[in-house]
Amino acid sequence: MDGRKRADISIGAEVQIVLKQDQRTGELTHGFVQRILTKSSFHPHGIKVRLEDGQVGRVKGVIEED
């Protein structure tokens, strides 16, 4: 899942995000969702979330459990 649909993301989900300062390089940060910040059901650049460690960024991938 690519992280552009709010329905694909849940609290506690393992995700990869791009932080604001990393948007140019595309460097991804790994973590677990503490809070979903985007209110709309879809965002073309990714749903904005806060990770459990406090970092905020847009979801670029959701890591699915097997």
A tleap script that builds the chain and sets N, CA, C and O, in Angstrom:
source leaprc.protein.ff14SB
mol = sequence {
  NMET ASP GLY ARG LYS ARG ALA ASP ILE SER
  ILE GLY ALA GLU VAL GLN ILE VAL LEU LYS
  GLN ASP GLN ARG THR GLY GLU LEU THR HIE
  GLY PHE VAL GLN ARG ILE LEU THR LYS SER
  SER PHE HIE PRO HIE GLY ILE LYS VAL ARG
  LEU GLU ASP GLY GLN VAL GLY ARG VAL LYS
  GLY VAL ILE GLU GLU CASP
}
set mol.1.N position { 0.849 -1.190 0.000 }
set mol.1.CA position { 0.000 0.000 0.000 }
set mol.1.C position { 0.889 1.246 0.000 }
set mol.1.O position { 1.937 1.273 0.645 }
set mol.2.N position { 0.467 2.248 -0.713 }
set mol.2.CA position { 1.328 3.415 -0.908 }
set mol.2.C position { 1.088 4.569 0.059 }
set mol.2.O position { 1.845 5.540 0.034 }
set mol.3.N position { 0.074 4.502 0.903 }
set mol.3.CA position { -0.111 5.530 1.925 }
set mol.3.C position { -0.889 6.756 1.508 }
set mol.3.O position { -0.891 7.752 2.232 }
set mol.4.N position { -1.558 6.718 0.351 }
set mol.4.CA position { -2.326 7.885 -0.081 }
set mol.4.C position { -3.783 7.821 0.363 }
set mol.4.O position { -4.483 8.834 0.326 }
set mol.5.N position { -4.256 6.631 0.788 }
set mol.5.CA position { -5.630 6.477 1.271 }
set mol.5.C position { -5.624 6.362 2.788 }
set mol.5.O position { -4.900 5.541 3.352 }
set mol.6.N position { -6.427 7.181 3.444 }
set mol.6.CA position { -6.498 7.185 4.904 }
set mol.6.C position { -6.968 5.838 5.437 }
set mol.6.O position { -6.531 5.411 6.506 }
set mol.7.N position { -7.850 5.165 4.707 }
set mol.7.CA position { -8.403 3.881 5.148 }
set mol.7.C position { -7.336 2.791 5.259 }
set mol.7.O position { -7.530 1.817 5.987 }
set mol.8.N position { -6.214 2.937 4.552 }
set mol.8.CA position { -5.145 1.934 4.583 }
set mol.8.C position { -4.235 2.067 5.794 }
set mol.8.O position { -3.390 1.205 6.035 }
set mol.9.N position { -4.402 3.148 6.562 }
set mol.9.CA position { -3.498 3.458 7.675 }
set mol.9.C position { -4.281 3.402 8.979 }
set mol.9.O position { -5.389 3.932 9.070 }
set mol.10.N position { -3.703 2.759 9.983 }
set mol.10.CA position { -4.357 2.693 11.282 }
set mol.10.C position { -3.349 3.023 12.380 }
set mol.10.O position { -2.139 2.955 12.166 }
set mol.11.N position { -3.854 3.374 13.543 }
set mol.11.CA position { -2.996 3.656 14.695 }
set mol.11.C position { -2.207 2.385 15.012 }
set mol.11.O position { -2.773 1.294 15.081 }
set mol.12.N position { -0.906 2.536 15.203 }
set mol.12.CA position { -0.048 1.393 15.497 }
set mol.12.C position { 0.507 0.701 14.267 }
set mol.12.O position { 1.317 -0.218 14.387 }
set mol.13.N position { 0.080 1.131 13.074 }
set mol.13.CA position { 0.568 0.513 11.837 }
set mol.13.C position { 2.046 0.838 11.630 }
set mol.13.O position { 2.512 1.921 11.984 }
set mol.14.N position { 2.769 -0.113 11.056 }
set mol.14.CA position { 4.184 0.078 10.734 }
set mol.14.C position { 4.261 0.724 9.359 }
set mol.14.O position { 3.750 0.180 8.380 }
set mol.15.N position { 4.909 1.898 9.291 }
set mol.15.CA position { 4.933 2.661 8.044 }
set mol.15.C position { 6.321 3.218 7.747 }
set mol.15.O position { 7.205 3.239 8.603 }
set mol.16.N position { 6.480 3.665 6.505 }
set mol.16.CA position { 7.655 4.423 6.096 }
set mol.16.C position { 7.149 5.798 5.690 }
set mol.16.O position { 6.220 5.911 4.890 }
set mol.17.N position { 7.761 6.849 6.243 }
set mol.17.CA position { 7.343 8.215 5.932 }
set mol.17.C position { 8.523 9.007 5.389 }
set mol.17.O position { 9.683 8.633 5.562 }
set mol.18.N position { 8.193 10.111 4.729 }
set mol.18.CA position { 9.217 11.069 4.332 }
set mol.18.C position { 8.981 12.325 5.167 }
set mol.18.O position { 7.888 12.892 5.167 }
set mol.19.N position { 10.019 12.746 5.874 }
set mol.19.CA position { 9.945 13.950 6.699 }
set mol.19.C position { 10.025 15.183 5.813 }
set mol.19.O position { 10.530 15.106 4.694 }
set mol.20.N position { 9.532 16.321 6.299 }
set mol.20.CA position { 9.537 17.573 5.528 }
set mol.20.C position { 10.941 17.894 5.005 }
set mol.20.O position { 11.109 18.240 3.835 }
set mol.21.N position { 11.950 17.775 5.882 }
set mol.21.CA position { 13.312 18.136 5.478 }
set mol.21.C position { 13.928 17.115 4.520 }
set mol.21.O position { 14.961 17.393 3.912 }
set mol.22.N position { 13.310 15.936 4.375 }
set mol.22.CA position { 13.830 14.900 3.481 }
set mol.22.C position { 13.064 14.804 2.167 }
set mol.22.O position { 13.308 13.886 1.384 }
set mol.23.N position { 12.140 15.732 1.908 }
set mol.23.CA position { 11.329 15.641 0.702 }
set mol.23.C position { 12.155 15.715 -0.573 }
set mol.23.O position { 11.827 15.043 -1.551 }
set mol.24.N position { 13.208 16.504 -0.590 }
set mol.24.CA position { 14.050 16.619 -1.783 }
set mol.24.C position { 14.819 15.333 -2.065 }
set mol.24.O position { 14.942 14.922 -3.219 }
set mol.25.N position { 15.338 14.695 -1.011 }
set mol.25.CA position { 16.128 13.477 -1.189 }
set mol.25.C position { 15.262 12.230 -1.247 }
set mol.25.O position { 15.662 11.221 -1.828 }
set mol.26.N position { 14.077 12.292 -0.647 }
set mol.26.CA position { 13.195 11.135 -0.620 }
set mol.26.C position { 13.584 10.101 0.419 }
set mol.26.O position { 13.089 8.974 0.388 }
set mol.27.N position { 14.472 10.473 1.349 }
set mol.27.CA position { 14.907 9.552 2.396 }
set mol.27.C position { 13.725 9.156 3.278 }
set mol.27.O position { 12.968 10.012 3.736 }
set mol.28.N position { 13.576 7.859 3.509 }
set mol.28.CA position { 12.437 7.354 4.274 }
set mol.28.C position { 12.807 7.107 5.729 }
set mol.28.O position { 13.936 6.732 6.047 }
set mol.29.N position { 11.838 7.326 6.598 }
set mol.29.CA position { 11.971 7.086 8.030 }
set mol.29.C position { 10.946 6.028 8.411 }
set mol.29.O position { 9.797 6.081 7.973 }
set mol.30.N position { 11.361 5.074 9.222 }
set mol.30.CA position { 10.528 3.943 9.599 }
set mol.30.C position { 9.975 4.155 11.008 }
set mol.30.O position { 10.673 4.665 11.884 }
set mol.31.N position { 8.715 3.760 11.222 }
set mol.31.CA position { 8.153 3.867 12.566 }
set mol.31.C position { 6.724 3.368 12.630 }
set mol.31.O position { 6.203 2.776 11.685 }
set mol.32.N position { 6.101 3.625 13.781 }
set mol.32.CA position { 4.731 3.189 14.035 }
set mol.32.C position { 3.838 4.403 14.249 }
set mol.32.O position { 4.226 5.349 14.934 }
set mol.33.N position { 2.642 4.378 13.667 }
set mol.33.CA position { 1.721 5.514 13.697 }
set mol.33.C position { 1.162 5.726 15.100 }
set mol.33.O position { 0.599 4.813 15.706 }
set mol.34.N position { 1.328 6.952 15.605 }
set mol.34.CA position { 0.710 7.344 16.866 }
set mol.34.C position { -0.605 8.069 16.611 }
set mol.34.O position { -1.585 7.877 17.331 }
set mol.35.N position { -0.612 8.912 15.565 }
set mol.35.CA position { -1.790 9.723 15.257 }
set mol.35.C position { -1.832 10.019 13.762 }
set mol.35.O position { -0.798 10.277 13.145 }
set mol.36.N position { -3.031 9.982 13.183 }
set mol.36.CA position { -3.230 10.344 11.779 }
set mol.36.C position { -3.642 11.811 11.747 }
set mol.36.O position { -4.642 12.186 12.358 }
set mol.37.N position { -2.883 12.642 11.042 }
set mol.37.CA position { -3.107 14.085 11.049 }
set mol.37.C position { -3.958 14.578 9.887 }
set mol.37.O position { -4.637 15.596 10.019 }
set mol.38.N position { -3.940 13.882 8.752 }
set mol.38.CA position { -4.733 14.290 7.585 }
set mol.38.C position { -6.187 13.897 7.808 }
set mol.38.O position { -6.482 12.755 8.160 }
set mol.39.N position { -7.091 14.847 7.603 }
set mol.39.CA position { -8.524 14.590 7.809 }
set mol.39.C position { -9.199 13.993 6.581 }
set mol.39.O position { -10.151 13.225 6.716 }
set mol.40.N position { -8.723 14.334 5.382 }
set mol.40.CA position { -9.373 13.854 4.158 }
set mol.40.C position { -9.081 12.365 3.940 }
set mol.40.O position { -8.117 11.831 4.488 }
set mol.41.N position { -9.912 11.705 3.143 }
set mol.41.CA position { -9.776 10.267 2.908 }
set mol.41.C position { -8.646 9.936 1.931 }
set mol.41.O position { -8.198 8.791 1.868 }
set mol.42.N position { -8.181 10.942 1.161 }
set mol.42.CA position { -7.125 10.729 0.175 }
set mol.42.C position { -6.257 11.972 0.088 }
set mol.42.O position { -6.760 13.093 0.158 }
set mol.43.N position { -4.954 11.776 -0.065 }
set mol.43.CA position { -4.038 12.892 -0.314 }
set mol.43.C position { -3.002 12.417 -1.325 }
set mol.43.O position { -2.377 11.378 -1.112 }
set mol.44.N position { -2.801 13.159 -2.433 }
set mol.44.CA position { -1.908 12.698 -3.502 }
set mol.44.C position { -0.436 12.546 -3.092 }
set mol.44.O position { 0.304 11.801 -3.734 }
set mol.45.N position { -0.008 13.236 -2.042 }
set mol.45.CA position { 1.393 13.140 -1.601 }
set mol.45.C position { 1.562 12.222 -0.401 }
set mol.45.O position { 2.676 12.050 0.096 }
set mol.46.N position { 0.481 11.635 0.065 }
set mol.46.CA position { 0.541 10.731 1.216 }
set mol.46.C position { -0.156 11.334 2.427 }
set mol.46.O position { -0.159 12.550 2.619 }
set mol.47.N position { -0.739 10.473 3.230 }
set mol.47.CA position { -1.429 10.893 4.452 }
set mol.47.C position { -0.382 11.318 5.484 }
set mol.47.O position { 0.613 10.622 5.685 }
set mol.48.N position { -0.605 12.450 6.131 }
set mol.48.CA position { 0.334 12.947 7.127 }
set mol.48.C position { 0.051 12.296 8.479 }
set mol.48.O position { -1.088 12.277 8.947 }
set mol.49.N position { 1.112 11.761 9.104 }
set mol.49.CA position { 0.982 11.083 10.395 }
set mol.49.C position { 2.070 11.538 11.362 }
set mol.49.O position { 3.096 12.087 10.960 }
set mol.50.N position { 1.817 11.295 12.648 }
set mol.50.CA position { 2.840 11.469 13.692 }
set mol.50.C position { 3.231 10.072 14.152 }
set mol.50.O position { 2.372 9.255 14.484 }
set mol.51.N position { 4.531 9.802 14.170 }
set mol.51.CA position { 5.023 8.513 14.635 }
set mol.51.C position { 5.099 8.505 16.161 }
set mol.51.O position { 5.002 9.553 16.800 }
set mol.52.N position { 5.274 7.320 16.738 }
set mol.52.CA position { 5.352 7.184 18.193 }
set mol.52.C position { 6.526 7.959 18.786 }
set mol.52.O position { 6.481 8.352 19.952 }
set mol.53.N position { 7.581 8.184 17.992 }
set mol.53.CA position { 8.735 8.954 18.495 }
set mol.53.C position { 8.574 10.460 18.279 }
set mol.53.O position { 9.493 11.225 18.574 }
set mol.54.N position { 7.404 10.898 17.763 }
set mol.54.CA position { 7.116 12.322 17.624 }
set mol.54.C position { 7.396 12.916 16.258 }
set mol.54.O position { 7.027 14.064 16.010 }
set mol.55.N position { 8.033 12.179 15.366 }
set mol.55.CA position { 8.326 12.701 14.032 }
set mol.55.C position { 7.052 12.751 13.193 }
set mol.55.O position { 6.185 11.884 13.306 }
set mol.56.N position { 6.951 13.790 12.339 }
set mol.56.CA position { 5.773 13.985 11.501 }
set mol.56.C position { 6.191 13.955 10.044 }
set mol.56.O position { 7.181 14.576 9.658 }
set mol.57.N position { 5.424 13.222 9.231 }
set mol.57.CA position { 5.718 13.168 7.807 }
set mol.57.C position { 4.583 12.513 7.047 }
set mol.57.O position { 3.568 12.123 7.625 }
set mol.58.N position { 4.772 12.398 5.742 }
set mol.58.CA position { 3.751 11.808 4.883 }
set mol.58.C position { 4.100 10.352 4.574 }
set mol.58.O position { 5.242 10.023 4.255 }
set mol.59.N position { 3.088 9.490 4.676 }
set mol.59.CA position { 3.277 8.057 4.482 }
set mol.59.C position { 3.594 7.760 3.020 }
set mol.59.O position { 2.873 8.187 2.117 }
set mol.60.N position { 4.671 7.030 2.800 }
set mol.60.CA position { 5.061 6.586 1.463 }
set mol.60.C position { 4.882 5.084 1.305 }
set mol.60.O position { 4.897 4.570 0.187 }
set mol.61.N position { 4.713 4.381 2.413 }
set mol.61.CA position { 4.482 2.940 2.336 }
set mol.61.C position { 4.001 2.400 3.668 }
set mol.61.O position { 4.424 2.851 4.733 }
set mol.62.N position { 3.099 1.417 3.586 }
set mol.62.CA position { 2.609 0.734 4.778 }
set mol.62.C position { 3.188 -0.672 4.741 }
set mol.62.O position { 3.044 -1.387 3.749 }
set mol.63.N position { 3.841 -1.063 5.826 }
set mol.63.CA position { 4.450 -2.386 5.905 }
set mol.63.C position { 3.384 -3.350 6.416 }
set mol.63.O position { 2.905 -3.237 7.544 }
set mol.64.N position { 3.031 -4.294 5.559 }
set mol.64.CA position { 1.961 -5.231 5.888 }
set mol.64.C position { 2.503 -6.413 6.669 }
set mol.64.O position { 3.586 -6.922 6.379 }
set mol.65.N position { 1.743 -6.842 7.656 }
set mol.65.CA position { 2.123 -8.022 8.442 }
set mol.65.C position { 1.693 -9.274 7.699 }
set mol.65.O position { 0.638 -9.305 7.065 }
set mol.66.N position { 2.522 -10.307 7.786 }
set mol.66.CA position { 2.195 -11.575 7.110 }
set mol.66.C position { 1.356 -12.466 7.997 }
set mol.66.O position { 0.989 -13.570 7.594 }
savepdb mol mol.pdb
quit
